Amino acid sequence: MNIGIIVYSKTGNTFEVASRLKGVLEQKGHSINLERVTIEGKAKPGDKEVRLINIPAVESYEEVIFGSPVQAFSLAVAMETYLKQIPTLEGKEVSLFVTKHLPFAWTGGNRTLGQMEKICKDKGAGVREKEIIFWNEKSREETIKKCIANLSSHF
Ligand SMILES: Cc1cc2nc3c(=O)[nH]c(=O)nc-3n(C[C@H](O)[C@H](O)[C@H](O)COP(=O)(O)O)c2cc1C
């Protein structure tokens, strides 16, 4: 299967998980493209919009996995801007994951996944898996493994 993993990652955590997920899916025999959304300058919390530089196209992928950090209890504005400009996700299944620093899903994790889910569903996608990785947890490594297993389970 031709799968796209598309992430925004400011400091590399989300990208690291995405790279490991890519490896696992490739081992299962899939063709994986890992693409990174990039922006001009730096986004500050409270910015309404950013200028995107790298804008990965989703058309060629049968399924897409989107990843983003939580920022200011919300979806990072770079990923929000990127997701909102996708013309359509009609007929595609997507999965979502977020990385965050603070413990508990209610410190932005649930809200961020909800924002991503709404944008994707409004564009016609079905949403499969949703995962939160708590970067500061002692059990981070276990959580990452579990998330990667869940995100790759149906492929
Ligand atoms: C501007 C900013 C705001 C953040 N806000 C939150 C937050 O509200 N909740 C949280 O759990 N982590 C927050 N974090 C931490 C990041 O979500 C966390 O470090 C994440 O893993 C970073 O992913 P990245 O390395 O892919 O950018 C914030 C980080 C930054 C830079």
The ligand as a Tripos MOL2 file, in Angstrom:
@<TRIPOS>MOLECULE
LIG
   31    33     1     0     0
SMALL
NO_CHARGES

@<TRIPOS>ATOM
      1 C1          5.0980   26.9390   21.7230 C.3       1 LIG1
      2 C2          4.8780   25.5960   22.3780 C.ar      1 LIG1
      3 C3          3.7080   25.3340   23.0540 C.ar      1 LIG1
      4 C4          3.5180   24.0870   23.6710 C.ar      1 LIG1
      5 N1          2.3320   23.8260   24.3050 N.ar      1 LIG1
      6 C5          2.1120   22.5970   24.8580 C.ar      1 LIG1
      7 C6          0.8630   22.2840   25.4940 C.ar      1 LIG1
      8 O1         -0.0740   23.0770   25.5510 O.2       1 LIG1
      9 N2          0.7060   21.0450   26.0410 N.ar      1 LIG1
     10 C7          1.6990   20.1030   26.0000 C.ar      1 LIG1
     11 O2          1.4970   19.0060   26.5110 O.2       1 LIG1
     12 N3          2.8860   20.3600   25.3950 N.ar      1 LIG1
     13 C8          3.1110   21.5780   24.8180 C.ar      1 LIG1
     14 N4          4.3060   21.8390   24.1860 N.ar      1 LIG1
     15 C9          5.3330   20.7920   24.1080 C.3       1 LIG1
     16 C10         5.3070   20.0620   22.7770 C.3       1 LIG1
     17 O3          3.9920   19.6460   22.4210 O.3       1 LIG1
     18 C11         6.1690   18.7820   22.8430 C.3       1 LIG1
     19 O4          7.4650   19.0980   23.2550 O.3       1 LIG1
     20 C12         6.1820   18.0790   21.5000 C.3       1 LIG1
     21 O5          6.6080   16.7560   21.6600 O.3       1 LIG1
     22 C13         7.0870   18.7980   20.5070 C.3       1 LIG1
     23 O6          7.0290   18.1370   19.2860 O.3       1 LIG1
     24 P1          8.0420   18.4950   18.0970 P.3       1 LIG1
     25 O7          9.4250   18.2060   18.6180 O.co2     1 LIG1
     26 O8          7.6480   17.5700   17.0030 O.co2     1 LIG1
     27 O9          7.8540   19.9320   17.7610 O.co2     1 LIG1
     28 C14         4.5180   23.0860   23.5840 C.ar      1 LIG1
     29 C15         5.7030   23.3740   22.8980 C.ar      1 LIG1
     30 C16         5.8880   24.6100   22.2970 C.ar      1 LIG1
     31 C17         7.1850   24.9000   21.5580 C.3       1 LIG1
@<TRIPOS>BOND
     1     1     2 1
     2     2     3 ar
     3     2    30 ar
     4     3     4 ar
     5     4     5 ar
     6     4    28 ar
     7     5     6 ar
     8     6     7 ar
     9     6    13 1
    10     7     8 2
    11     7     9 ar
    12     9    10 ar
    13    10    11 2
    14    10    12 ar
    15    12    13 ar
    16    13    14 ar
    17    14    15 1
    18    14    28 ar
    19    15    16 1
    20    16    17 1
    21    16    18 1
    22    18    19 1
    23    18    20 1
    24    20    21 1
    25    20    22 1
    26    22    23 1
    27    23    24 1
    28    24    25 2
    29    24    26 1
    30    24    27 1
    31    28    29 ar
    32    29    30 ar
    33    30    31 1
@<TRIPOS>SUBSTRUCTURE
     1 LIG1         1 GROUP 0 **** ****
